Amino acid sequence: MHNDKGAAAMKAYRSHQTSATTPSFIGTGIGSISRRVHIARQPLISPRPVHRHAQRSFLTMSQKMLHAVYRVGDLEATSKFLEALGMKRLRYRDVPSEKYSNAFFGYGPEQKGEYFSLELTYNYGVDSYDIGTGFGHFGVAVEDASAVVERVREAGFKVCREVGPVKGGSTVIAFVQDPTGYKFEVIQRKQRDPMCQVMLRVRDLDATIKFYEAMGMRLLRKRENEQYNYTLAFMGFAEESDSTVLELTYNHGENEYTSGDGYAQIAVSTPDVYEAAKRFEENGIEVARKPGPVPGIGTKITAVRDPDGWKTVLVDEQDFEKEFDE
């Protein structure tokens, strides 16, 4: 059945594709507290023209945010940092054939996307990464920000910004930093899943919004701060109070950043990665990773990149559930 909403979203997304550029990525994927950054231009990944007669859109699929993947230089130290934030290690896997290990941390069970998790990747022998200036931070929502920040400090980790109200507002926040250099915003508010956001900086906010809308996300809210010259857009598959969201940050007039080689991607569940890849291509979005199993694991995935090159990996939902039987 033809999906008018999906077709309209794709048409709007394509209409925003101009001469913007996108960062290159090292490995499988690609901050600072300050929202004002300098980002280096690199070649654009240009989507193909929209197939005007595509009968279906991948918007018809039920999708959920699963986890974010990033590389760390010290798996043990990072584990202690996340535990200080109140997370628990959910699972661990070592893949000697590919020379890396994964540890998954979160605030609740991953099954069926109930809770969002952080997938730490440790590549054998690599002890540091360039975070870059395009990646912003991960956000965690807690009832008592002061208590959490003190726990992080007592565990020996860096507090970048002390607890206090956000500039120009009343929300109480703080920033802390993990051993590799990734920043975490601690937000004082109650939420079902405390792992509440992934913040990425973008050059063309409208084009990026259209991209994620075409994928099935909704624009949950948008806020412009004229005093500090930035605009925020929060996007997700469900309400912000009940799920993890993408926080897209556009710094007015800024169009250069570095992607680094630390942050990799977000993962989203989908019923059929082969069908998803087909629909992406039919709708003019270039598939960055052809559908198929992950070496050494077997879970089937496919991947696409947004206008700034940030990667989203779609994971076969049945294969994802099988990972918990191992």
C-alpha positions, 0 to 999 in steps of 0.5 A, spaced: 500 500 500 502 506 498 504 510 504 503 518 502 506 520 509 513 516 507 513 519 500 512 526 503 517 525 508 522 522 503 520 528 498 522 533 503 528 530 505 531 530 498 529 537 497 534 539 502 540 535 499 544 541 496 552 542 496 553 540 504 558 535 506 559 529 510 564 527 515 568 520 513 568 515 518 573 510 521 571 503 522 564 502 523 562 509 525 565 516 526 564 533 544 565 538 548 560 542 553 560 548 549 555 548 543 559 552 539 564 548 535 568 548 529 567 542 524 571 540 518 568 539 511 569 533 508 565 529 502 558 528 501 554 522 501 549 523 496 543 520 496 540 517 489 534 521 487 527 518 490 524 513 486 517 516 485 513 510 484 515 506 490 509 503 493 511 502 500 515 506 505 520 503 511 515 508 515 510 502 515 515 498 520 515 498 527 522 500 530 525 502 536 531 505 539 536 499 541 543 502 543 548 507 541 555 504 540 562 507 541 569 505 542 573 506 549 580 505 550 579 502 557 573 497 558 574 496 565 575 503 567 569 505 563 565 500 566 566 503 573 564 510 570 558 507 568 556 504 574 557 510 578 552 513 574 547 507 576 548 503 570 549 495 570 553 491 565 547 487 562 552 482 557 559 481 555 561 478 549 569 477 546 570 476 539 577 474 538 576 472 531 575 480 530 579 482 535 574 486 539 570 485 545 563 488 547 560 490 554 553 493 554 550 497 560 544 500 561 538 501 566 534 495 565 533 489 560 534 490 553 530 485 550 524 488 545 528 495 546 525 496 553 531 499 555 536 503 551 543 501 552 550 503 551 555 498 547 562 499 549 567 496 543 574 495 546 579 493 540 585 489 542 591 494 543 587 500 542 587 505 548 585 512 546 580 515 541 579 522 538 572 524 540 572 529 535 567 536 536 561 533 532 559 528 537 556 532 543 554 527 549 550 522 552 544 524 557 542 520 563 536 523 567 536 522 575 532 524 581 538 527 584 543 530 580 548 532 586 548 525 589 550 522 582 555 527 580 558 526 587 558 518 586 562 519 579 567 524 583 568 519 588 570 514 583 575 518 581 572 521 574 572 528 572 566 533 573 566 538 567 560 542 569 558 542 577 550 541 578 546 547 577 541 550 572 542 550 565 543 557 562 537 561 561 532 556 564 531 552 570 533 545 569 538 542 573 544 539 570 551 537 570 556 534 566 561 529 567 567 525 563 568 518 562 576 515 561 576 516 554 573 523 553 566 522 552 561 527 556 555 525 559 550 530 561 546 529 568 539 531 568 535 532 574 528 529 572 525 523 573 524 518 567 522 511 566 529 509 562 534 514 565 538 513 559 535 519 555 538 522 549 544 522 544 546 529 542 549 530 535 551 536 532 549 537 525 550 543 519 543 543 516 538 541 521 532 541 517 535 536 512 537 532 518 530 532 521 527 530 514 532 524 514 529 521 521 522 523 519 523 519 513 526 513 517 520 513 522 522 518 527 517 524 530 520 531 531 518 531 539 520 538 540 524 544 537 527 549 541 531 555 539 536 559 543 537 566 540 541 569 546 546 563 545 545 562 537 543 555 537 537 550 536 535 544 538 531 538 535 529 532 539 527 526 535 524 519 537 520 513 535 516 514 542 514 520 547 521 523 550 518 521 557 518 514 555 524 513 551 531 515 548 531 520 543 536 524 539 538 531 541 540 534 534 544 541 535 545 546 530 549 552 532 547 558 528 553 559 523 557 554 524 558 549 519 565 545 520 566 540 525 571 533 526 568 527 526 573 523 530 574 515 530 570 514 537 563 514 536 560 509 531 552 509 531 545 508 534 542 501 533 534 501 531 530 494 531 527 492 524 523 486 522 527 485 516 533 488 514 533 486 507 526 489 506 529 495 509 535 496 505 530 495 499 526 501 501 531 505 503 534 505 496 527 505 493 526 512 496 533 515 494 537 513 501 544 510 500 545 504 504 552 505 507 552 497 509 549 492 505 544 487 509 547 481 512 550 478 518 555 481 522 562 477 522 563 473 528 556 474 531 551 472 525 546 478 527 543 481 520 544 488 520 544 494 514 546 501 515 544 508 513 547 515 514 544 522 515 546 528 511 552 529 516 554 522 516 552 520 522 550 512 522 544 508 524 544 501 524 538 497 523 538 490 526 534 484 525 529 484 531 529 476 531 536 476 531 537 481 536 532 477 541 537 471 539 543 474 542 540 474 549 540 466 548 547 465 548 
